[in-house]
């Protein structure tokens, strides 16, 4: 999913392909995910699974250091999760019934606008 990110620039130039940081849940707390983010230079806030913590502690000094975790950045993830859940309440956004792309993209603007107006 991270490979498909394209953030357009304000001026001329290619779009950005790398996010500043990533916040994910414990499902993405595995070695390959963390290694991929580290290799691309992307900061991440991913909590460590309890079984991974136990395995690392069992190994002692060979287990390495615990991965860095920013609790304040991780708390902001909740806001995004709630926004996505509110968007999924709109039937046209949650499921795709239309065959043509332009018809499917049409109802994507009203639900976020209504959520913004209600808040």
Long-range contacts (C-beta under 8 A, 24 or more apart in sequence): 2-36, 2-40, 2-42, 18-42, 21-45, 21-73, 22-46, 23-73, 23-74, 23-76, 23-77, 23-80, 24-77, 25-77, 34-67, 45-69, 45-70, 45-71, 45-73, 45-74, 45-77, 47-74, 83-115, 86-111, 86-115, 87-111, 87-112, 87-115
